[in-house]
Amino acid sequence: AMAMAGPARLVRCGQKDELHRSGLRSGAGAALHGLAGAKKWLEWRKEIELLSDVAYFVLTTLSGYQTLGEEYVNIVQVDSTKKRVPSFFRRAVFIALHTVVPYCLEKGLLHLERELQTEAAESRSSQNHPAPSLSSGTLMRNWIQKQVGELTEQQKKTVLKVVYVLKQCVPVLHRLHLAVFYISGTFYHLSKRITGITYLHFGGLEGEDQSIRSSYKFLGMISLFHLLLTIGVQMYSFKQKQRARQEWKLHRSLAHQQNTTKEKTTGRHSRCTLCLEERRHTTATPCGHLFCWECITEWCNTRTECPLCREKFHPQKLIYLRHYSL
């Protein structure tokens, strides 16, 4: 008898496949490390991992065989009709989505972010010099460099924000998909959901996994709640960071304005109303009016009131303002 494979089988299958894939990746990496040395291994590590993953799926799924994980839990791939094995094209698309697309997305975002940051640093340091090309010239990197070169400064800032958002969204999307899988019990991988590849298992009744399936549904609900909570916290912290950044910019611009106008401003705001000159050693009365230290202390020798608003105060209440610059 054949029935739809339950979530427990799909998880075990995914874990087993991941175990064999990681073994193949580490073996290929060790071979490159031994042949070409540590520098080349570090440079080509991601590409070797991609080739290992592609090789694993080409030799199993694309060739029409079960993967080692599928064989382990006794399940077989079927298309959306649940009566046929997926077509060669569908399997090829699944492999591309599962291995090549994540690699390209990760590399593309990384190169794009680096290029935009390099451009920004270059434009800050020297306006006239063109940005130097990055060390190892790959096709993707050169193409990104060319595209970035054609953007305006405002567009570059916008693209950098989009890159940041995408980098945050990709893990969130994976977590959301995993929560949906736990609830629905089908499509453990996003690539299989897109291509519509599901599983049937041999020699089992459909009802045998009902208790496990309900446990997975509960786990899915918890995962979804946790994800929403995480997104909420991230958005709150992002808003706090934005607010702090804006406050810092405002503070910095105010400080800059004060520094640039310090020499020029000898207007009425920075003058003492007693000597009619620029205040020296600014001192505040309890009512908040500002005078020179010498002027107000001299005034207090004869009168114990504010020269401006006539509010009475004791001379001991005078506040000498250290580091006051206005």
Secondary structure by P-SEA (a helix, b strand, c coil): ccccccaaaaaaaaaaaaaaaaaaaaaaaaaaaacccaaaaaaaaaaaaaaaaaaaaaaccccccccaaaaaaccccccccccccccaaaaaaaaaaacaaaaaaaaaaaaaaaaaaaaaaaaaacccccccccccccaaaaaaaaaaaaccaaaaaaaaaaaaaaaaaaaaaaaaaaaaaaaacccccaaaaaacccccccccccccaaaaaaaaaaaaaaaaaaaaaaaaaaaaaaaaaaaaaaaaaaaaaaaaaaaaacccccccccccccccccccccccccccccccaaaaaaaaaccccccccccccccccccccccccc
